[in-house]
Amino acid sequence: MAVRSWIEGWPVVRQMTTGDRLGRGAAAKSDRSGTRQVRTATADEVVKSVCPFCAVGCGQNVYVAEGRVAAERFALLIECLVLYHTYRQQLASLGNSEMRGLEEPDHAKIVAYRNEQQRMLDEEALEARRLGMFTTPRPREAARAIATMCTAITQWYKADGLKTPEEIAADYVDFALTLMKFDS
């Protein structure tokens, strides 16, 4: 009987037996993904902001976690970036690809927004490194790679894909903490 339940747990078997042939619904979810919770669910406050990468002004939600440890704040920043770049994919893609067409002073303004976002990531990464939570020897370089990874989501994300924006955000937080060599 254990073998049967093990086989029934395979995504392809669930697809064929539940009518979810494309694997975009419940058949695509594992026990692990079903128990995951986005970190924004535990934020202390939600405020509106301007996306620091494209600065289009769509009112991105920023999840504030005052008093949390640096590693948690870093994870919330990553989650916000991912959720923005999935839910606002067209806007973010436009902002990311059309920087070269901006004239001054608009170009300088957008660069300043991006620099501020990177500064926030760097600050939390360096603080987590100082506290021994992140053990990567190069936290600034890792933070830059993570920011690039998050903004590149617009190149491949599909709203009707296998994962929700929240599931992708949880995955990217895991990727980011792994890159930072998070020591919980």
C-alpha positions as CSV (number, residue, x, y, z in Angstrom):
1,M,0.0,0.0,0.0
2,A,2.9,2.4,0.7
3,V,4.2,2.0,-2.9
4,R,0.7,2.9,-4.2
5,S,0.4,6.1,-2.2
6,W,4.0,7.0,-3.1
7,I,3.3,6.7,-6.8
8,E,0.0,8.6,-6.4
9,G,2.0,11.5,-5.0
10,W,3.9,11.9,-8.2
11,P,2.9,15.1,-10.0
12,V,2.3,13.4,-13.4
13,V,0.1,10.8,-11.8
14,R,-1.9,13.5,-10.0
15,Q,-2.2,15.4,-13.4
16,M,-3.7,12.3,-15.1
17,T,-6.0,11.3,-12.3
18,T,-7.4,14.7,-11.2
19,G,-8.2,16.2,-14.5
20,D,-5.5,18.8,-14.1
21,R,-3.8,17.7,-17.3
22,L,-1.7,20.8,-17.7
23,G,-0.4,20.7,-14.2
24,R,-1.4,24.3,-13.4
25,G,-3.6,23.6,-10.4
26,A,-3.6,21.4,-7.4
27,A,-1.7,18.6,-9.3
28,A,1.4,20.9,-9.5
29,K,1.5,21.5,-5.7
30,S,3.5,19.4,-3.4
31,D,2.9,18.9,0.3
32,R,5.9,21.2,0.9
33,S,4.6,24.0,-1.4
34,G,1.2,23.7,0.2
35,T,2.6,24.5,3.7
36,R,4.8,27.5,2.6
37,Q,3.9,30.9,3.6
38,V,5.2,34.1,2.1
39,R,7.2,36.3,4.4
40,T,5.1,39.3,3.6
41,A,2.2,37.7,5.5
42,T,4.1,38.4,8.8
43,A,5.1,42.0,7.9
44,D,4.3,44.6,10.5
45,E,3.0,47.2,8.0
46,V,2.4,47.7,4.3
47,V,3.2,51.0,2.7
48,K,3.1,52.3,-0.9
49,S,6.3,53.1,-2.7
50,V,7.8,53.8,-6.1
51,C,9.7,50.8,-7.6
52,P,13.3,51.7,-7.3
53,F,14.1,49.8,-10.5
54,C,11.8,51.4,-13.0
55,A,10.2,54.3,-10.9
56,V,7.1,54.2,-13.0
57,G,5.0,55.1,-10.0
58,C,2.6,52.3,-9.8
59,G,2.5,52.2,-6.0
60,Q,4.5,49.0,-5.2
61,N,3.6,47.5,-1.8
62,V,6.6,47.6,0.6
63,Y,6.3,45.2,3.5
64,V,7.9,46.7,6.6
65,A,9.3,44.6,9.3
66,E,10.6,46.9,12.0
67,G,12.7,45.3,14.7
68,R,13.3,42.1,12.8
69,V,16.8,40.7,12.3
70,A,18.8,41.7,9.3
71,A,18.4,38.3,7.6
72,E,14.6,38.6,7.8
73,R,14.6,42.1,6.5
74,F,16.9,41.0,3.6
75,A,14.4,38.2,2.8
76,L,11.5,40.6,2.8
77,L,13.3,42.9,0.4
78,I,13.9,39.9,-2.0
79,E,10.3,38.9,-1.7
80,C,9.1,42.4,-2.5
81,L,11.3,42.5,-5.6
82,V,10.0,39.2,-6.8
83,L,6.3,40.0,-6.2
84,Y,6.7,43.4,-7.9
85,H,8.4,41.9,-11.0
86,T,5.7,39.1,-11.3
87,Y,2.6,41.1,-10.5
88,R,3.8,44.2,-12.5
89,Q,5.6,42.3,-15.2
90,Q,4.9,44.5,-18.2
91,L,5.6,47.7,-16.3
92,A,8.8,46.3,-14.7
93,S,10.0,44.9,-18.1
94,L,9.4,48.3,-19.7
95,G,11.2,50.1,-16.9
96,N,14.2,47.7,-17.0
97,S,14.6,47.8,-20.8
98,E,14.0,51.5,-21.6
99,M,16.6,53.1,-19.3
100,R,18.8,53.9,-22.2
101,G,16.0,56.1,-23.7
102,L,15.7,58.4,-20.8
103,E,17.1,61.9,-20.8
104,E,18.5,63.8,-17.9
105,P,17.3,64.6,-15.3
106,D,14.9,61.5,-15.5
107,H,17.8,59.1,-16.1
108,A,19.6,60.3,-13.0
109,K,16.4,60.0,-11.0
110,I,15.9,56.4,-11.9
111,V,19.6,55.6,-11.3
112,A,19.2,57.1,-7.8
113,Y,16.2,54.9,-7.1
114,R,18.1,51.8,-8.2
115,N,21.1,52.8,-6.2
116,E,18.8,53.2,-3.1
117,Q,17.3,49.8,-3.6
118,Q,20.8,48.2,-3.9
119,R,21.9,50.2,-0.8
120,M,19.1,48.7,1.2
121,L,20.0,45.2,0.1
122,D,23.7,45.8,0.7
123,E,23.0,47.3,4.2
124,E,21.0,44.3,5.3
125,A,23.4,41.8,3.8
126,L,26.4,43.5,5.5
127,E,24.6,43.6,8.8
128,A,23.6,40.0,8.6
129,R,27.2,39.2,7.7
130,R,28.5,41.2,10.7
131,L,26.1,39.3,13.0
132,G,27.3,35.9,11.6
133,M,23.9,35.1,10.0
134,F,25.3,35.3,6.4
135,T,28.7,33.6,6.0
136,T,29.4,34.6,2.3
137,P,32.8,36.3,2.1
138,R,31.4,38.7,-0.5
139,P,28.0,40.0,0.7
140,R,27.9,43.1,-1.6
141,E,28.6,41.0,-4.7
142,A,26.0,38.4,-3.7
143,A,23.4,41.1,-3.1
144,R,24.1,42.6,-6.5
145,A,23.7,39.1,-8.1
146,I,20.4,38.6,-6.2
147,A,19.0,41.9,-7.3
148,T,19.8,41.1,-10.9
149,M,18.2,37.6,-10.5
150,C,15.0,39.2,-9.1
151,T,14.7,41.9,-11.8
152,A,15.3,39.3,-14.6
153,I,12.1,37.5,-13.7
154,T,10.2,39.7,-16.2
155,Q,12.1,37.8,-19.0
156,W,10.5,34.4,-18.3
157,Y,7.6,34.7,-15.9
158,K,4.2,33.6,-17.2
159,A,1.0,34.4,-15.1
160,D,-0.5,31.0,-16.2
161,G,2.7,29.1,-15.3
162,L,3.2,26.3,-12.8
163,K,3.8,28.6,-9.8
164,T,2.1,31.6,-8.3
165,P,4.1,34.8,-7.7
166,E,4.1,33.9,-4.0
167,E,5.6,30.5,-4.6
168,I,8.3,32.0,-6.9
169,A,9.0,34.6,-4.2
170,A,9.5,31.9,-1.6
171,D,11.8,30.0,-4.0
172,Y,13.8,33.2,-4.7
173,V,14.1,33.9,-1.0
174,D,15.5,30.4,-0.6
175,F,17.9,31.0,-3.5
176,A,19.0,34.3,-2.0
177,L,19.6,32.9,1.5
178,T,21.6,30.0,0.0
179,L,23.8,32.4,-2.0
180,M,24.3,34.4,1.2
181,K,25.2,31.2,3.0
182,F,22.5,31.8,5.6
183,D,23.3,30.2,8.9
184,S,20.1,29.9,10.8
